[in-house]
Amino acid sequence: MIFPIFMRENPRLAVFALLATASSGFGQTFFFSVFGSGIRETFALQNSTYGLIYSLATLASAILLLKLGPLADRWSLSRITILAVSILAAGCMIIAVAPHWLLLIPGFLLARLGGQGLLGHIGLSTAGRYFEKNRGRIMALTAGGFPIAEAILPLSAGLILATSGWRTPWLVGAGILVAILLPLLLFLSRHAAHPVSLSRGNADEYDAQKEHLAFNRRQVLRDPGFYLILPAALIVPFTITAVLFHQSAFAEIRGWTTEQVGLAFTGFAAGHIVSLFFGGPLVDRIGAQRALSYGLTPIFCSMLVLGLTEFAWTPNLYLALCGISLGFIGAAGGAIWPERYGVRHIGAIRSVAQASMVFSTALSPILVGVLLDVGVATTGIGVLFAVLVLVSAVLAQMAVAPKQGG
């Protein structure tokens, strides 16, 4: 089989990483969004109640991810994959058969933990651990699993909803995870070196060649640069989750039609996918830290477009720019941690960043909801987020190389 040059270091695991992030889509917000009205109607839930359940489940999954994420450093790739897919499939099944809204809580928790939490974490950790050459390109390929899922899963779920109830797609999702995706992932990962043996062998050689690249999680948490870089790694999902969650409210305030918004989302997905092809080579050329800050430029401009323009093309341009930043950050944000701290404890280190991302995406819709409720216009919201993006980019550039110790 012919693979691109940047995949030839370990082609099976390159495909594994891509498939793992794509599989996480069953636990991502864009998949849940398809079923909101049906679930609320079935259980007679208010919007606020439904949103609170989802946010609490997401926050709880972030806490659990801090405990389970480091298993990626101690367990074999196949074993941690079985755990993640089992958790996600169990969540899908509980949601599908829930007779009472209270059971949505564990269902949402397991789906968010297994999908957005563990499978995304495993995919990106695999790309960071097993690839030293062309790491930016591999990260871009891996992050490409997210827009693939965005393009396939909501559309497929919508087609099923047209002929069946909201429970059926969740049953189908559980079946696909167990019967198709898990066997594929296990096949692709069956020859992967155990993380422990890798850290004692290749990682030792790699770390010996490059100073300061054998950090554990405790040392990372003592590095001031980690806290300077983290906002830049979080600000894009933080911002995009907030604006997408409240997109219907923005459209109502600004007078955008459903057709306008639908077309704008096409540009969002296109920008996301295309920018991945440019983001990976950029990371390999200038390094993840610089690329991370540069990748925030499109979303900074997008928030200014949202806040300061009133044209018919405003939703198209601002969402396309959001998608472009999402692609760049997918490559740079995944590569920054192994580049800065090495691969020996990448699972534990990434679990902190991943849990922080999950926390932020649970809180940002609440922030924007409060701003809308108190009468803050989209102008103020756009400018506020532009300022947050700018501050994050500046902070990331201030981080100096870490010094190991302690």
C-alpha positions as CSV (number, residue, x, y, z in Angstrom):
1,M,0.0,0.0,0.0
2,I,1.3,3.4,-0.9
3,F,1.3,6.0,1.9
4,P,2.4,9.7,1.8
5,I,6.1,10.1,2.8
6,F,5.2,11.6,6.2
7,M,3.1,8.5,7.1
8,R,5.8,5.9,6.3
9,E,7.4,6.1,9.7
10,N,4.5,4.1,11.0
11,P,1.5,3.9,8.5
12,R,-0.7,1.7,10.6
13,L,-0.6,4.0,13.6
14,A,-1.1,7.0,11.4
15,V,-4.4,5.5,10.2
16,F,-5.1,4.4,13.8
17,A,-4.7,8.0,15.1
18,L,-7.0,9.4,12.4
19,L,-9.7,6.7,13.0
20,A,-9.5,7.2,16.8
21,T,-10.2,11.0,16.5
22,A,-13.0,10.4,14.0
23,S,-14.6,7.7,16.3
24,S,-14.6,10.3,19.1
25,G,-17.4,12.1,17.1
26,F,-20.1,10.0,18.8
27,G,-19.2,11.8,22.0
28,Q,-18.7,15.3,20.5
29,T,-21.1,18.3,20.8
30,F,-21.8,18.4,17.1
31,F,-23.4,14.9,17.4
32,F,-25.4,15.7,20.5
33,S,-26.8,18.8,18.9
34,V,-28.8,16.8,16.4
35,F,-30.9,15.3,19.1
36,G,-31.5,18.2,21.5
37,S,-35.1,19.0,20.6
38,G,-36.2,15.3,20.5
39,I,-34.6,14.5,23.9
40,R,-36.1,17.6,25.5
41,E,-39.6,16.8,24.1
42,T,-39.4,13.2,25.2
43,F,-38.5,14.0,28.8
44,A,-40.3,17.4,29.0
45,L,-37.0,19.2,29.8
46,Q,-36.5,23.0,29.6
47,N,-33.5,24.3,27.6
48,S,-31.8,25.3,30.8
49,T,-32.2,21.9,32.4
50,Y,-31.0,20.1,29.3
51,G,-28.0,22.4,29.1
52,L,-27.2,22.0,32.8
53,I,-27.2,18.2,32.5
54,Y,-24.9,18.3,29.5
55,S,-22.5,20.8,31.2
56,L,-22.3,18.8,34.4
57,A,-21.7,15.6,32.5
58,T,-18.9,17.3,30.5
59,L,-17.3,18.7,33.6
60,A,-17.4,15.3,35.4
61,S,-15.8,13.7,32.3
62,A,-13.0,16.2,32.5
63,I,-12.3,15.2,36.1
64,L,-12.3,11.5,35.3
65,L,-10.0,12.1,32.3
66,L,-7.3,13.4,34.7
67,K,-7.4,10.0,36.3
68,L,-7.8,7.8,33.2
69,G,-5.6,9.8,30.8
70,P,-2.3,8.7,32.2
71,L,-3.2,5.1,31.5
72,A,-2.1,5.8,28.0
73,D,1.4,5.8,29.3
74,R,1.1,2.5,31.2
75,W,-1.3,0.4,29.2
76,S,-0.8,-1.0,25.8
77,L,-2.5,0.9,23.0
78,S,-4.9,-2.0,22.3
79,R,-6.0,-2.1,26.0
80,I,-6.6,1.6,26.4
81,T,-8.5,1.6,23.1
82,I,-10.8,-1.2,24.3
83,L,-11.5,0.8,27.5
84,A,-12.3,4.0,25.6
85,V,-14.6,2.4,23.0
86,S,-16.4,0.4,25.7
87,I,-17.1,3.5,27.7
88,L,-18.3,5.4,24.6
89,A,-20.5,2.5,23.4
90,A,-22.0,2.1,26.9
91,G,-22.9,5.8,27.0
92,C,-24.6,5.6,23.5
93,M,-26.6,2.5,24.7
94,I,-27.7,4.1,27.9
95,I,-28.9,7.3,26.1
96,A,-30.7,5.1,23.5
97,V,-32.7,3.1,26.1
98,A,-33.1,5.7,28.9
99,P,-36.6,5.5,30.3
100,H,-36.2,8.6,32.5
101,W,-34.2,11.8,32.1
102,L,-32.0,10.9,35.1
103,L,-30.4,8.2,33.1
104,L,-29.3,10.8,30.6
105,I,-26.7,11.9,33.2
106,P,-24.6,8.7,33.2
107,G,-25.3,8.3,29.5
108,F,-24.0,11.8,28.7
109,L,-21.0,11.3,31.1
110,L,-19.9,8.1,29.5
111,A,-20.3,9.3,26.0
112,R,-18.4,12.5,26.7
113,L,-15.7,10.7,28.6
114,G,-15.2,8.0,26.0
115,G,-15.5,10.2,23.0
116,Q,-14.4,13.8,23.4
117,G,-12.2,12.7,26.3
118,L,-10.5,9.4,25.8
119,L,-10.6,8.6,22.1
120,G,-9.5,12.1,21.1
121,H,-6.8,11.9,23.8
122,I,-5.6,8.5,22.5
123,G,-5.5,9.6,18.9
124,L,-3.5,12.7,19.5
125,S,-1.2,11.0,22.1
126,T,-0.5,8.2,19.6
127,A,0.5,10.8,16.9
128,G,2.8,12.5,19.4
129,R,4.3,9.4,20.9
130,Y,5.1,7.2,17.9
131,F,6.1,9.9,15.3
132,E,9.2,12.0,15.6
133,K,9.7,12.9,12.0
134,N,7.1,15.2,10.4
135,R,5.1,15.4,13.6
136,G,3.2,18.4,12.5
137,R,1.9,16.7,9.4
138,I,0.9,13.6,11.4
139,M,-0.9,15.8,13.9
140,A,-2.7,17.6,11.1
141,L,-3.7,14.2,9.7
142,T,-4.9,13.0,13.1
143,A,-6.9,16.2,13.8
144,G,-8.5,15.6,10.4
145,G,-10.6,12.9,12.0
146,F,-12.7,15.6,13.7
147,P,-14.0,17.4,10.5
148,I,-14.5,13.9,8.9
149,A,-16.8,13.1,11.8
150,E,-18.4,16.5,11.6
151,A,-19.2,15.9,8.0
152,I,-20.5,12.3,8.3
153,L,-22.2,11.8,11.7
154,P,-24.7,14.7,12.0
155,L,-25.8,14.1,8.4
156,S,-26.2,10.4,8.9
157,A,-28.0,10.9,12.2
158,G,-30.4,13.4,10.5
159,L,-31.2,10.9,7.8
160,I,-32.0,8.3,10.4
161,L,-34.1,10.8,12.3
162,A,-36.2,11.4,9.2
163,T,-37.5,7.8,9.4
164,S,-37.1,6.9,13.0
165,G,-36.9,8.4,16.5
166,W,-33.9,10.0,18.2
167,R,-33.0,6.8,20.0
168,T,-32.2,4.8,16.9
169,P,-29.0,6.7,15.9
170,W,-27.6,6.1,19.4
171,L,-28.3,2.4,19.0
172,V,-26.7,2.4,15.6
173,G,-23.7,4.3,16.9
174,A,-23.1,1.8,19.7
175,G,-23.3,-1.1,17.2
176,I,-20.8,0.6,14.8
177,L,-18.4,1.3,17.6
178,V,-18.4,-2.3,18.9
179,A,-18.8,-4.2,15.6
180,I,-16.7,-2.1,13.2
181,L,-14.6,0.6,14.7
182,L,-13.2,-1.4,17.7
183,P,-12.0,-4.3,15.5
184,L,-10.4,-1.9,13.1
185,L,-8.6,0.0,15.8
186,L,-7.3,-3.2,17.4
187,F,-6.1,-4.5,14.0
188,L,-4.2,-1.2,13.3
189,S,-2.7,-1.1,16.8
190,R,-1.8,-4.8,17.3
191,H,1.9,-4.3,16.6
192,A,2.3,-1.0,18.4
193,A,5.2,-0.9,20.9
194,H,4.1,-0.8,24.5
195,P,4.4,2.8,25.9
196,V,6.5,1.5,28.8
197,S,9.0,-0.3,26.6
198,L,9.0,2.6,24.2
199,S,9.9,5.0,27.0
200,R,12.8,2.8,28.1
201,G,14.1,2.4,24.6
202,N,13.5,4.8,21.7
203,A,12.2,7.5,24.0
204,D,15.4,7.3,26.1
205,E,17.5,7.7,23.0
206,Y,15.4,10.6,21.7
207,D,15.4,12.3,25.1
208,A,19.2,11.9,25.4
209,Q,19.6,13.8,22.1
210,K,17.4,16.7,23.1
211,E,17.7,18.4,26.5
212,H,14.7,18.9,28.7
213,L,12.5,16.3,26.9
214,A,11.7,13.8,29.7
215,F,9.2,15.7,31.8
216,N,6.6,14.0,33.9
217,R,3.2,15.6,34.7
218,R,4.3,17.0,38.1
219,Q,7.3,18.8,36.5
220,V,5.1,20.2,33.7
221,L,2.7,21.6,36.2
222,R,5.6,23.4,37.8
223,D,6.7,25.0,34.5
224,P,5.4,28.6,34.2
225,G,5.6,28.3,30.4
226,F,2.9,25.6,30.5
227,Y,0.4,28.1,31.9
228,L,1.4,30.7,29.3
229,I,0.9,28.3,26.4
230,L,-2.3,26.6,27.7
231,P,-4.7,29.5,27.0
232,A,-3.5,29.6,23.3
233,A,-4.2,25.8,23.1
234,L,-7.7,26.2,24.6
235,I,-9.0,29.5,23.2
236,V,-10.1,28.2,19.8
237,P,-12.3,25.3,21.1
238,F,-13.4,27.6,23.9
239,T,-14.5,30.3,21.5
240,I,-15.9,28.0,18.8
241,T,-18.0,26.0,21.2
242,A,-19.5,29.1,22.6
243,V,-20.5,30.7,19.2
244,L,-21.7,27.4,17.7
245,F,-23.8,26.6,20.8
246,H,-25.5,30.0,20.6
247,Q,-25.5,30.3,16.8
248,S,-29.3,30.2,16.6
249,A,-29.5,33.1,19.1
250,F,-26.9,35.1,17.1
251,A,-28.9,34.4,13.9
252,E,-32.1,35.7,15.5
253,I,-30.4,38.8,16.8
254,R,-28.7,39.6,13.5
255,G,-31.5,38.6,11.2
256,W,-29.6,35.8,9.5
257,T,-31.8,33.2,7.7
258,T,-31.5,29.4,8.1
259,E,-30.1,29.2,4.6
260,Q,-27.4,31.7,5.3
261,V,-26.3,29.9,8.4
262,G,-26.4,26.5,6.7
263,L,-24.2,27.8,3.9
264,A,-21.8,29.4,6.4
265,F,-21.3,26.1,8.1
266,T,-20.2,24.7,4.8
267,G,-17.4,27.3,4.8
268,F,-16.6,26.4,8.4
269,A,-16.0,22.7,7.5
270,A,-14.1,23.6,4.4
271,G,-11.8,26.0,6.2
272,H,-11.2,23.4,8.9
273,I,-10.2,20.7,6.5
274,V,-8.1,22.9,4.1
275,S,-6.1,24.5,6.9
276,L,-5.0,21.2,8.3
277,F,-3.0,20.7,5.1
278,F,-1.2,24.0,5.7
279,G,-1.0,23.7,9.5
280,G,1.1,20.5,9.6
281,P,3.9,21.7,7.3
282,L,3.9,25.1,9.2
283,V,4.5,23.3,12.5
284,D,7.3,21.2,11.0
285,R,9.0,24.3,9.6
286,I,8.8,26.9,12.4
287,G,7.9,24.8,15.5
288,A,4.6,24.2,17.3
289,Q,4.9,27.2,19.7
290,R,5.2,29.8,17.0
291,A,2.6,28.1,14.8
292,L,0.2,28.0,17.7
293,S,0.2,31.8,18.0
294,Y,0.1,32.4,14.2
295,G,-2.9,30.0,14.0
296,L,-4.9,32.3,16.3
297,T,-4.8,35.1,13.7
298,P,-7.9,33.9,11.7
299,I,-10.1,33.5,14.7
300,F,-9.0,36.9,16.0
301,C,-10.2,38.3,12.7
302,S,-13.3,36.2,12.8
303,M,-14.4,37.7,16.1
304,L,-13.9,41.2,14.8
305,V,-15.9,40.3,11.7
306,L,-18.7,39.0,14.0
307,G,-18.6,42.0,16.3
308,L,-18.0,44.9,13.9
309,T,-19.7,44.0,10.5
310,E,-23.3,43.9,9.5
311,F,-23.1,42.5,5.9
312,A,-24.9,39.6,4.3
313,W,-21.6,37.7,4.1
314,T,-20.7,38.2,7.8
315,P,-21.7,34.7,9.0
316,N,-19.9,33.1,6.0
317,L,-16.6,34.9,6.6
318,Y,-16.5,34.7,10.4
319,L,-17.3,31.0,10.5
320,A,-14.9,30.2,7.7
321,L,-12.1,32.0,9.6
322,C,-13.1,30.0,12.7
323,G,-12.7,26.8,10.8
324,I,-9.3,27.9,9.5
325,S,-8.0,28.5,13.1
326,L,-9.5,25.2,14.2
327,G,-7.4,23.4,11.6
328,F,-4.1,25.2,12.5
329,I,-4.7,24.6,16.2
330,G,-5.4,20.9,15.6
331,A,-1.9,20.5,14.2
332,A,0.0,23.0,16.5
333,G,-1.9,22.3,19.7
334,G,-1.3,18.5,19.4
335,A,2.4,18.9,18.6
336,I,3.3,21.5,21.2
337,W,3.3,19.1,24.2
338,P,5.6,16.4,22.8
339,E,7.8,19.1,21.2
340,R,8.2,20.9,24.6
341,Y,8.1,18.0,27.1
342,G,9.0,14.8,25.2
343,V,7.0,11.7,24.7
344,R,7.8,9.5,27.8
345,H,4.8,10.9,29.8
346,I,2.8,12.3,27.0
347,G,-0.4,10.6,28.0
348,A,-0.4,12.1,31.5
349,I,0.6,15.5,30.2
350,R,-2.0,15.5,27.4
351,S,-4.7,14.4,29.9
352,V,-4.2,17.7,31.7
353,A,-4.5,19.7,28.5
354,Q,-7.4,17.6,27.3
355,A,-9.3,17.9,30.6
356,S,-8.7,21.7,30.6
357,M,-10.2,21.8,27.1
358,V,-13.2,19.9,28.2
359,F,-13.7,22.2,31.2
360,S,-13.4,25.3,29.0
361,T,-15.9,24.0,26.4
362,A,-18.4,23.2,29.2
363,L,-18.1,26.8,30.6
364,S,-17.9,28.9,27.5
365,P,-21.6,28.4,26.4
366,I,-22.6,29.4,29.9
367,L,-20.6,32.6,29.7
368,V,-22.1,33.7,26.4
369,G,-25.6,32.7,27.5
370,V,-25.2,35.0,30.5
371,L,-23.9,37.8,28.3
372,L,-26.9,37.4,26.0
373,D,-29.4,37.2,28.9
374,V,-28.1,40.5,30.4
375,G,-28.4,42.2,27.0
376,V,-24.8,42.3,25.7
377,A,-25.0,42.6,21.9
378,T,-23.1,40.4,19.5
379,T,-20.8,43.4,19.0
380,G,-19.6,43.2,22.6
381,I,-19.3,39.4,22.5
382,G,-17.2,39.5,19.3
383,V,-14.9,42.1,20.6
384,L,-14.5,40.4,24.0
385,F,-13.5,37.1,22.4
386,A,-11.1,38.9,20.0
387,V,-9.4,40.4,23.0
388,L,-9.2,37.0,24.7
389,V,-7.6,35.5,21.6
390,L,-5.1,38.3,21.3
391,V,-4.0,37.9,25.0
392,S,-3.7,34.2,24.5
393,A,-1.4,34.6,21.5
394,V,0.8,37.1,23.3
395,L,1.1,34.9,26.4
396,A,2.2,31.9,24.3
397,Q,5.0,33.9,22.7
398,M,6.3,34.8,26.2
399,A,6.9,31.2,27.2
400,V,10.6,30.3,27.4
401,A,12.1,26.8,27.0
402,P,11.4,24.7,30.2
403,K,14.0,23.6,32.6
404,Q,13.6,20.1,34.0
405,G,13.9,19.5,37.7
406,G,12.1,19.2,40.9
